[in-house]
Amino acid sequence: MTILADVQDALRELRHEVCALHEQLTRYQLVVWTAGNVSARVPGHDLLVIKPSGVAYDALTPENMVVCDLDGRVLEGDHAPSSDTEAQAYVYRHMPHVGGVVHTHSTYATAWAARGEPVPCVLTMGADEFGGEIPVGPFAIIGDDSIGRGIVETLQDSRSPAVLMRNHGVFTIGPTARAAVKAAVMCEDVARTVHVSRQLGEPIPVEPQHVDALYERYQNVYGQR
């Protein structure tokens, strides 16, 4: 597959955006060493841009981001892509509304994943961003599309943009890569706060009608329009 010249401008912008968004993963302490990644769909094309595998965060540049098709095949780039590429390509193929995918091993959220336990909706922030609990996905092997299948299976009928893949870590989706990064940041914050709350006693669930109202307001009214 040859990438047409008229796509190159979009790719250039996405390479810069995806590279810059990785700085947010380290800023919010969602990753260590070379773990984790951000990817973005190229709008209007069956392409994605993703972090190269095993490259240190402080060595990332727009030029070493990798361009793949939605089967995970490398089309541009001098590095091997993230080991999560096939999984994320599966998400893009099966969830057309998704424009960005993020993977982290953030400490508190991954602790919930290790227990195979969803984060309950006991905070207004949980209702706002996730529309309910943060669900747990199945255990899946790294390196093929198994994780992608688990993400789609778990999130296709959920309002949550985050899934805790059992014994692994966090995957988040969004209409853009930036939105998926935001969901990863919010996921860790909610997981941490709910964990602390449980040390003090039993958290009080937000009632379903309030979850719905909070989610509707945050998604459609909050912020600048």
Contacts in CASP RR format, 6 or more apart in sequence:
PFRMAT RR
TARGET T0000
AUTHOR 0000-0000-0000
METHOD contacts of the structure
MODEL  1
MTILADVQDALRELRHEVCALHEQLTRYQLVVWTAGNVSARVPGHDLLVI
KPSGVAYDALTPENMVVCDLDGRVLEGDHAPSSDTEAQAYVYRHMPHVGG
VVHTHSTYATAWAARGEPVPCVLTMGADEFGGEIPVGPFAIIGDDSIGRG
IVETLQDSRSPAVLMRNHGVFTIGPTARAAVKAAVMCEDVARTVHVSRQL
GEPIPVEPQHVDALYERYQNVYGQR
1 69 0 8 1.000
1 73 0 8 1.000
1 75 0 8 1.000
3 11 0 8 1.000
3 47 0 8 1.000
3 67 0 8 1.000
3 75 0 8 1.000
3 76 0 8 1.000
7 42 0 8 1.000
7 45 0 8 1.000
7 47 0 8 1.000
10 42 0 8 1.000
10 43 0 8 1.000
10 45 0 8 1.000
11 42 0 8 1.000
11 47 0 8 1.000
11 49 0 8 1.000
11 67 0 8 1.000
11 76 0 8 1.000
12 62 0 8 1.000
14 40 0 8 1.000
14 42 0 8 1.000
14 49 0 8 1.000
14 65 0 8 1.000
14 177 0 8 1.000
15 49 0 8 1.000
15 62 0 8 1.000
15 63 0 8 1.000
15 65 0 8 1.000
16 62 0 8 1.000
17 40 0 8 1.000
17 177 0 8 1.000
17 178 0 8 1.000
18 38 0 8 1.000
18 39 0 8 1.000
18 40 0 8 1.000
18 49 0 8 1.000
18 50 0 8 1.000
18 51 0 8 1.000
18 62 0 8 1.000
18 65 0 8 1.000
18 177 0 8 1.000
19 60 0 8 1.000
19 61 0 8 1.000
19 62 0 8 1.000
19 65 0 8 1.000
21 38 0 8 1.000
21 177 0 8 1.000
21 178 0 8 1.000
21 181 0 8 1.000
22 37 0 8 1.000
22 38 0 8 1.000
22 51 0 8 1.000
22 57 0 8 1.000
22 60 0 8 1.000
23 57 0 8 1.000
24 181 0 8 1.000
24 185 0 8 1.000
25 31 0 8 1.000
25 36 0 8 1.000
25 38 0 8 1.000
25 57 0 8 1.000
25 102 0 8 1.000
25 104 0 8 1.000
25 181 0 8 1.000
25 184 0 8 1.000
26 57 0 8 1.000
28 106 0 8 1.000
28 184 0 8 1.000
28 185 0 8 1.000
28 188 0 8 1.000
29 106 0 8 1.000
29 107 0 8 1.000
30 36 0 8 1.000
30 104 0 8 1.000
30 105 0 8 1.000
30 106 0 8 1.000
30 170 0 8 1.000
30 184 0 8 1.000
30 185 0 8 1.000
30 188 0 8 1.000
31 57 0 8 1.000
31 104 0 8 1.000
31 105 0 8 1.000
31 106 0 8 1.000
32 105 0 8 1.000
33 56 0 8 1.000
34 53 0 8 1.000
34 54 0 8 1.000
34 55 0 8 1.000
34 56 0 8 1.000
34 57 0 8 1.000
35 104 0 8 1.000
35 105 0 8 1.000
36 51 0 8 1.000
36 82 0 8 1.000
36 84 0 8 1.000
36 102 0 8 1.000
36 103 0 8 1.000
36 104 0 8 1.000
36 105 0 8 1.000
37 50 0 8 1.000
37 51 0 8 1.000
37 82 0 8 1.000
37 84 0 8 1.000
37 102 0 8 1.000
37 103 0 8 1.000
38 50 0 8 1.000
38 51 0 8 1.000
38 100 0 8 1.000
38 101 0 8 1.000
38 102 0 8 1.000
38 177 0 8 1.000
38 180 0 8 1.000
38 181 0 8 1.000
39 48 0 8 1.000
39 49 0 8 1.000
39 50 0 8 1.000
39 51 0 8 1.000
39 82 0 8 1.000
39 84 0 8 1.000
39 85 0 8 1.000
39 88 0 8 1.000
39 100 0 8 1.000
39 101 0 8 1.000
39 102 0 8 1.000
39 177 0 8 1.000
40 48 0 8 1.000
40 49 0 8 1.000
40 50 0 8 1.000
40 99 0 8 1.000
40 100 0 8 1.000
40 176 0 8 1.000
40 177 0 8 1.000
41 47 0 8 1.000
41 48 0 8 1.000
41 92 0 8 1.000
41 98 0 8 1.000
41 99 0 8 1.000
41 100 0 8 1.000
42 48 0 8 1.000
42 49 0 8 1.000
42 67 0 8 1.000
43 99 0 8 1.000
46 69 0 8 1.000
46 70 0 8 1.000
47 67 0 8 1.000
47 68 0 8 1.000
47 69 0 8 1.000
47 70 0 8 1.000
47 75 0 8 1.000
48 67 0 8 1.000
48 68 0 8 1.000
48 69 0 8 1.000
48 70 0 8 1.000
48 72 0 8 1.000
48 85 0 8 1.000
48 88 0 8 1.000
48 89 0 8 1.000
48 92 0 8 1.000
49 65 0 8 1.000
49 66 0 8 1.000
49 67 0 8 1.000
50 65 0 8 1.000
50 66 0 8 1.000
50 68 0 8 1.000
50 81 0 8 1.000
50 82 0 8 1.000
50 84 0 8 1.000
50 85 0 8 1.000
50 88 0 8 1.000
51 60 0 8 1.000
51 65 0 8 1.000
51 66 0 8 1.000
51 81 0 8 1.000
51 82 0 8 1.000
52 60 0 8 1.000
52 64 0 8 1.000
52 65 0 8 1.000
52 66 0 8 1.000
52 77 0 8 1.000
52 79 0 8 1.000
52 80 0 8 1.000
52 81 0 8 1.000
52 82 0 8 1.000
53 79 0 8 1.000
53 80 0 8 1.000
53 81 0 8 1.000
53 82 0 8 1.000
53 83 0 8 1.000
55 64 0 8 1.000
55 79 0 8 1.000
64 77 0 8 1.000
64 78 0 8 1.000
64 79 0 8 1.000
65 77 0 8 1.000
66 74 0 8 1.000
66 76 0 8 1.000
66 77 0 8 1.000
66 79 0 8 1.000
66 80 0 8 1.000
66 81 0 8 1.000
66 82 0 8 1.000
66 85 0 8 1.000
67 74 0 8 1.000
67 75 0 8 1.000
67 76 0 8 1.000
67 77 0 8 1.000
68 74 0 8 1.000
68 75 0 8 1.000
68 81 0 8 1.000
68 85 0 8 1.000
68 89 0 8 1.000
69 75 0 8 1.000
69 89 0 8 1.000
70 89 0 8 1.000
70 92 0 8 1.000
70 93 0 8 1.000
71 86 0 8 1.000
71 89 0 8 1.000
71 93 0 8 1.000
72 81 0 8 1.000
72 85 0 8 1.000
72 86 0 8 1.000
72 89 0 8 1.000
74 80 0 8 1.000
74 81 0 8 1.000
82 88 0 8 1.000
82 103 0 8 1.000
83 142 0 8 1.000
83 143 0 8 1.000
84 103 0 8 1.000
84 142 0 8 1.000
84 143 0 8 1.000
84 147 0 8 1.000
86 143 0 8 1.000
86 144 0 8 1.000
86 145 0 8 1.000
86 148 0 8 1.000
87 140 0 8 1.000
87 142 0 8 1.000
87 143 0 8 1.000
87 144 0 8 1.000
87 145 0 8 1.000
87 146 0 8 1.000
87 147 0 8 1.000
87 148 0 8 1.000
87 151 0 8 1.000
88 101 0 8 1.000
88 103 0 8 1.000
88 148 0 8 1.000
89 145 0 8 1.000
90 145 0 8 1.000
90 148 0 8 1.000
90 149 0 8 1.000
90 151 0 8 1.000
90 152 0 8 1.000
91 98 0 8 1.000
91 101 0 8 1.000
91 148 0 8 1.000
91 151 0 8 1.000
91 152 0 8 1.000
91 173 0 8 1.000
92 98 0 8 1.000
92 99 0 8 1.000
92 100 0 8 1.000
92 101 0 8 1.000
94 152 0 8 1.000
94 156 0 8 1.000
95 152 0 8 1.000
95 155 0 8 1.000
95 156 0 8 1.000
95 173 0 8 1.000
97 175 0 8 1.000
98 173 0 8 1.000
98 174 0 8 1.000
98 175 0 8 1.000
99 173 0 8 1.000
99 174 0 8 1.000
99 175 0 8 1.000
99 176 0 8 1.000
99 177 0 8 1.000
99 180 0 8 1.000
100 173 0 8 1.000
100 174 0 8 1.000
100 175 0 8 1.000
100 176 0 8 1.000
100 177 0 8 1.000
100 179 0 8 1.000
100 180 0 8 1.000
101 171 0 8 1.000
101 172 0 8 1.000
101 173 0 8 1.000
101 174 0 8 1.000
101 177 0 8 1.000
101 180 0 8 1.000
102 170 0 8 1.000
102 171 0 8 1.000
102 172 0 8 1.000
102 173 0 8 1.000
102 177 0 8 1.000
102 180 0 8 1.000
102 181 0 8 1.000
102 183 0 8 1.000
102 184 0 8 1.000
103 169 0 8 1.000
103 170 0 8 1.000
103 171 0 8 1.000
104 110 0 8 1.000
104 169 0 8 1.000
104 170 0 8 1.000
104 172 0 8 1.000
104 184 0 8 1.000
104 188 0 8 1.000
105 168 0 8 1.000
105 169 0 8 1.000
105 170 0 8 1.000
106 169 0 8 1.000
106 170 0 8 1.000
106 184 0 8 1.000
106 187 0 8 1.000
106 188 0 8 1.000
106 191 0 8 1.000
107 188 0 8 1.000
107 192 0 8 1.000
108 188 0 8 1.000
108 191 0 8 1.000
108 192 0 8 1.000
108 195 0 8 1.000
109 119 0 8 1.000
109 134 0 8 1.000
109 162 0 8 1.000
109 164 0 8 1.000
109 169 0 8 1.000
109 170 0 8 1.000
109 187 0 8 1.000
109 188 0 8 1.000
109 191 0 8 1.000
110 164 0 8 1.000
110 168 0 8 1.000
110 169 0 8 1.000
110 170 0 8 1.000
111 191 0 8 1.000
111 195 0 8 1.000
112 118 0 8 1.000
112 119 0 8 1.000
112 134 0 8 1.000
112 136 0 8 1.000
112 164 0 8 1.000
112 191 0 8 1.000
112 195 0 8 1.000
113 136 0 8 1.000
113 164 0 8 1.000
113 165 0 8 1.000
113 166 0 8 1.000
113 167 0 8 1.000
113 168 0 8 1.000
113 169 0 8 1.000
113 170 0 8 1.000
114 166 0 8 1.000
114 167 0 8 1.000
116 136 0 8 1.000
116 164 0 8 1.000
116 166 0 8 1.000
116 167 0 8 1.000
117 136 0 8 1.000
118 133 0 8 1.000
118 134 0 8 1.000
118 135 0 8 1.000
118 136 0 8 1.000
118 164 0 8 1.000
119 133 0 8 1.000
119 134 0 8 1.000
119 164 0 8 1.000
119 187 0 8 1.000
119 190 0 8 1.000
119 191 0 8 1.000
119 194 0 8 1.000
120 133 0 8 1.000
120 194 0 8 1.000
120 203 0 8 1.000
120 205 0 8 1.000
121 127 0 8 1.000
121 130 0 8 1.000
121 131 0 8 1.000
121 132 0 8 1.000
121 133 0 8 1.000
121 205 0 8 1.000
121 206 0 8 1.000
121 211 0 8 1.000
122 194 0 8 1.000
122 197 0 8 1.000
122 203 0 8 1.000
122 204 0 8 1.000
122 205 0 8 1.000
122 206 0 8 1.000
123 190 0 8 1.000
123 193 0 8 1.000
123 194 0 8 1.000
123 206 0 8 1.000
124 206 0 8 1.000
124 214 0 8 1.000
125 186 0 8 1.000
125 189 0 8 1.000
125 190 0 8 1.000
125 193 0 8 1.000
126 132 0 8 1.000
126 134 0 8 1.000
126 186 0 8 1.000
126 190 0 8 1.000
126 206 0 8 1.000
127 206 0 8 1.000
127 210 0 8 1.000
127 211 0 8 1.000
127 214 0 8 1.000
127 215 0 8 1.000
127 218 0 8 1.000
128 214 0 8 1.000
128 215 0 8 1.000
128 217 0 8 1.000
128 218 0 8 1.000
128 219 0 8 1.000
128 222 0 8 1.000
129 161 0 8 1.000
129 183 0 8 1.000
129 186 0 8 1.000
129 187 0 8 1.000
129 190 0 8 1.000
129 218 0 8 1.000
130 159 0 8 1.000
130 160 0 8 1.000
130 161 0 8 1.000
130 162 0 8 1.000
130 186 0 8 1.000
130 187 0 8 1.000
130 190 0 8 1.000
131 159 0 8 1.000
131 160 0 8 1.000
131 211 0 8 1.000
131 212 0 8 1.000
131 214 0 8 1.000
131 215 0 8 1.000
132 159 0 8 1.000
132 160 0 8 1.000
132 206 0 8 1.000
132 211 0 8 1.000
132 215 0 8 1.000
133 160 0 8 1.000
134 160 0 8 1.000
134 162 0 8 1.000
134 163 0 8 1.000
134 164 0 8 1.000
134 187 0 8 1.000
134 190 0 8 1.000
134 191 0 8 1.000
135 154 0 8 1.000
135 155 0 8 1.000
135 158 0 8 1.000
135 160 0 8 1.000
135 163 0 8 1.000
135 164 0 8 1.000
136 154 0 8 1.000
136 163 0 8 1.000
136 164 0 8 1.000
136 165 0 8 1.000
136 166 0 8 1.000
137 150 0 8 1.000
137 151 0 8 1.000
137 153 0 8 1.000
137 154 0 8 1.000
137 163 0 8 1.000
137 164 0 8 1.000
137 165 0 8 1.000
137 166 0 8 1.000
138 150 0 8 1.000
138 153 0 8 1.000
138 154 0 8 1.000
138 165 0 8 1.000
138 166 0 8 1.000
139 165 0 8 1.000
139 166 0 8 1.000
139 167 0 8 1.000
139 168 0 8 1.000
140 146 0 8 1.000
140 147 0 8 1.000
140 148 0 8 1.000
140 149 0 8 1.000
140 150 0 8 1.000
140 165 0 8 1.000
140 168 0 8 1.000
141 147 0 8 1.000
142 168 0 8 1.000
147 165 0 8 1.000
147 168 0 8 1.000
147 171 0 8 1.000
148 171 0 8 1.000
150 163 0 8 1.000
150 165 0 8 1.000
151 163 0 8 1.000
151 165 0 8 1.000
151 171 0 8 1.000
151 173 0 8 1.000
154 163 0 8 1.000
155 161 0 8 1.000
155 163 0 8 1.000
155 173 0 8 1.000
159 215 0 8 1.000
161 172 0 8 1.000
161 173 0 8 1.000
161 174 0 8 1.000
161 179 0 8 1.000
161 180 0 8 1.000
161 183 0 8 1.000
162 170 0 8 1.000
162 171 0 8 1.000
162 172 0 8 1.000
162 173 0 8 1.000
162 183 0 8 1.000
162 184 0 8 1.000
162 186 0 8 1.000
162 187 0 8 1.000
163 170 0 8 1.000
163 171 0 8 1.000
163 172 0 8 1.000
164 170 0 8 1.000
165 171 0 8 1.000
170 184 0 8 1.000
170 187 0 8 1.000
170 188 0 8 1.000
172 180 0 8 1.000
172 181 0 8 1.000
172 183 0 8 1.000
172 184 0 8 1.000
172 187 0 8 1.000
173 180 0 8 1.000
173 183 0 8 1.000
174 180 0 8 1.000
174 183 0 8 1.000
194 203 0 8 1.000
197 203 0 8 1.000
206 214 0 8 1.000
END
